[in-house]
Amino acid sequence: MFMLPTKRIIFPFRDIYRTNKLIQNLRSCTTSVHCRNFRTSSAALKDDTTSDMSRQSYWEKYYRTKQPEGSEPYDWFFPYKVAKPYLLQHIHQQSALLAERSTGKPPILQVMELGCGTSDLSAQLFVDEPHMHIHCVDFAEEAIQIMRDKYIHFLPETEHSPGIQFRHCNVSNLPFTDSRFNICFEKGTIDAVLKQKKHATSYAVEVICEVARVLKEDGVFLQFTEERPELRLSVLEKAKVEILKSRNRNFSVSFKEVGDFSGIEFFLYIMQDINNGS
């Protein structure tokens, strides 16, 4: 059984040497309460066409210049070991629900990572829990190609067999049927969506509603972020109202403190389908 932390955690310096600068860049804000202006020392990323982190062009250029083929995986905010106990808790809960409802051998868990970038989070998760089918999606084609080449050995035989697939798509228009996934999770993707210069909140609500569409009954959407509850909860409540209105599905909203990392406090927001009283 995994015990989730009840107090803040201070992470050692050796775990933050790669993410410290980018996390600090995410802290400043000039355009809205959610938008934190991304400042980078790379001259290639300073022009006006790449100043909006919600734009596809920004990330295509980022992965082309900062994450060339063969480079090390990059994890936003914190490494897999920090997210691991939270992810495994929900994986085990969803697996138990599948087992309860199955008369024979339960189907494998269907999982989606929203905005995977070049992180190896899903690869490490699959090594720990190999009885899953994980879809990693991102709208940066550069990132998806890097990940397809790197993790080709994880490619599943079928849609219903264990493995990892990487797919190029827009998170506001996911190429999946309704009620496809047991778990969707993201780390920093909604943060990037909220950095859109205009209509950031409405776009974030649109993306969250799209995630709700592809979640199964009792499914869960996990969001790892540095955004504090006084900002993020209002967005999630708006999404919750819109999901109920458009899809007649009810979701609970809750959050946990993940801990301090490089002096920044991180949170996990949980949206759970509760139509069945979960």
Secondary structure, DSSP 4 states (H G I P E B T S, - for coil): -PPPPSS--BPPGGGTTTTHHHHHHTT--SSSSS------S-GGG-SGGG--TTSHHHHHHHHHHTS-TTPPP--SSS-HHHHHHHHHHHHHHHHHHHHHH-SSSPPPEEEEEES-TT--HHHHHHHH--SEEEEEEES-HHHHHHHHHHTGGG--SSTTSSEEEEEE--TTS-SS-TT-EEEEEEESHHHHHTT-SSSHHHHHHHHHHHHHHHEEEEEEEEEEES--HHHHHHHHHHHHHHHHHHH---EEEEEEEEEEETTEEEEEEEEEE-TT--
